[in-house]
């Protein structure tokens, strides 16, 4: 069984796109999630940075009460048992 936040992160990362830059480094973003972008010297580093940025983006968004987009049918905005799905 996968926790909702884990499923959300995996769904979001499945939407990620990466570009190799002129200097050989990489840039990655998740177009459906405004502001989620990262850079790295290697593709693996960029992927790790993007995951970290995404995790922070989710936690800050939930903490500030911002509505997060529903991805793959996963809605982190729903309250379950009086608590957020990720709490």
N, C-alpha and C positions, 0 to 999 in steps of 0.2 A: 504494500500500500504506500502510495506516494502522498506526502503532505501537500496541501494546495499551493503553498508558496514555492515548493520545489517544482511542482508541475508547471506553475506559472513561469518560473525562471527557465526551465527547459523549453517551454513553448516559445518564449521570447527569444532565446538564443537560436532557436530554429529559424527565426525570421531575420537573423543578423546577416549583414552583408559586409564584406571586407574588400579593401582595395590596397594594392601595393603602390606605394608612393614613389616619386622620382628618386628619392634618396635610398630606396630599398627597404624602408620601414613600412609598417602597415597601419591602416586606419580601419576602424570598424564602427558600425552603428546599427541601431535597430529602428528603422524608419517609423514604425507605429508608436514608438515611445519617445516623445519629444525630449531631447537633451541627453539621451543615452548614447554616448560615443566614447571611444577610447583609441589610444595609439600604443604601438609597441615596436621594438626593433625587429622582432620576429612575429610570424603569424601566431604562434603559440602564446607569446607574451601578450599580444593584442587581444587574443581570446580571453586570457585570464583577466586582463584589465577591464575588458568589456563586462565580464561576469561580475566582477567586483563593483563596477559602476552601476550595473543593473540592480544588484542587491541593495546598495545604498539608496538608489533612486526609489525603489519600492518601499523601503523602511521609512525614509524621509516623507514620501508621499502619504503613506498611511498615518504616520505620526501627525502630519499637518492637516489631515482630513481631506486631502485631495482625491478626486475620483480617478482611479486608475482604469485604463482601458481593459475590457474583457478580452482575454486571449484564449483561444481553443476551448471556449466555453467556461473558462475559469474566471470567476469574479471575486477578486480579493476585497471588494468593497462590501460584501455581504457580512452581516453580523450573525454569528452562530452562538447560541447559548449565552447571549449577552456580551460576547467578545468578538473582535475581528477574527476572521479565519486564520490570520497569521499570528495572533497573540498567544 
